[in-house]
Amino acid sequence: MAERIGGSSNSIGLLSWKSLIALVSLALTVFMLSLSLLLNTGGRYQFIDQNLLPHLKHYTPNSPVINPNPPLIDHEPEATLKVFMYDLPSEFHFELLDWKPDGHTNWPDIRLKVPEYPGGLNAQHSVAYWLTLDLLASEFDNAGGLNAIRVHNSSEADVIFVPFFSSICFNRFSRLNPHQNTNKNKELQKKLVKYLTGQPEWQRSGGIDHVIVAHHPNSLLDARMQLWPAMFILSDFGRYPPTIANINKDVIAPYKHIIKSYVNDSSGFDSRPMLLFFQGAIYRKDGGFVRQEIFYLLQKEKDVHFAFGSVQKQGIPSATKGMQSSKFCLNIAGDTPSSNRLFDAIVSHCVPVIISDDIELPFEDVLDYSEFCVFIRTSDALKDKFLINVIRGISRDEWTKKWEKLKEVEHFFEYQYPSKKSDAVQMIWQSVAKKVPVIKRKLNAGRRFSRFGKPASKLGFPLPRNFMS
């Protein structure tokens, strides 16, 4: 019996060894086959059909990249922003420019004649005018490079544009009528709020996909508190609480420069005799006291021009000559953090010196302003000799680099009709387009419980706490 058990144990042990050898052999065979497959495919695994991955390039070490099926177009064309523009009555836009409708349409035929925008300081806040012209032109101008086109079905649109010329409305019609408590500016804002909040587009989104231009700091002063969910196009945030306007929701647009561009500028460091230039209002309210203090600090410097000036009495020709003959131009905060003086300096190729801690700059996600501007903190600028020593310490080579860069970037700040690639109009549309994904995410998230009915509020978005009683 013991022999049988012993013999059986030997047989089992022999069988176990044979099984182990067989398993090792099988593992070696699989390993060799895998290695062979790996080497034959140039290091690429073939468990996934490569044809199902159209963007995967075929690449082997030390060999050129070869795509056996190259696409017909190497890159996707720039995405075009689809904009639905309200067919607002002309009293909200071109009638404010003294254009008279013929009774058949609210819009001028800009193929025949473009209504002119008032000049002088009015023009600096003309952003809504240029954007509206661009949308009107998109319907018949087939030129390439457009970043926005007008669509007539709001359900196809990325954003909804409100063509209200709020800045010129403020400039021209904000004075109170004799013996009345209102004016045309206030009345049009009331009409606008009533019109917008009654539209299905506003009610559908709560207004967050709407684009409203309020570039003048005092424009839309009454309506902004009711239309705050919309995307505002502004000059800065100086007169807005952060819950009403901020860089995450809104777009900063450049002023239209008043001084003409310095065409064919062949000047240089030595041919600009004035070191530092400022001409404008010196005594300002709010944060503008800084101008007054800097005036006192610089008034004895012999190669510094710091003087009062305005658009009247040859102010624009005088500023043009001064900026084009100066190496640096001061841009100091006044009533608000920004002014058109910065953009006048840019097109004059006079290196801007920015003293405005709260300034927001247009297109700063694209432009590095430190390459063509000098930034100085207000607290430092108010120290004796600090500002002038910084300016005098900038070498000829550094100044020349900034001067050259100014000539490269000035087209970003040019408003024109028809618009051109990468000018101010097209850059604003690009900035708007970058906000669209966030808007769509909010709208989609707001529809999660739509099967249970509409939210109690028409807007669907809570009023900021600082406006709740």
Buried (B, 14 or more C-beta within 10 A) or exposed (E): EEEEEEEEEEEEEEEEEEEEEEEEEEEEEEEEEEEEEEEEEEEEEEEEEEEEEEEEEEEEEEEEEEEEEEEEEEEEEBEBBBBBBBEBEBBBBBBBBEBEBEEEEBBBEBEEEBBEBBEEBBBBBBBBBBBBBBBBBBEEBEEEEBBBBBBEEBEEBBBBBBBBBBBBBBBBBBEEEEEEEEBBBBBBBEBBBEBBBEBEBBBBBBBBBBBBBBBBBBBBBBBBBBBBBBBBBBBBBBBBEEEBBEEEBBBBBBBBBBBEBBEEBEBEEEEBEBBBBBBBEBEBEEBBBBBEEBBEBBEEBEEBBBBEBEEEEEBBEBBBBBBBBBBBBBBBBBBBBBBBBBBBBBBBBBBBBBBBBEBBBBBEEEBEBEEBBBBBEBEEBBEEEBBBEBBEEBEEEEBEBBBEBBBEBBBBBBBBBBBBEBBBBBBBBBBBBEBBEEBEEBBEEBEEEEEEEEEEEEBBBEBEEEEEE
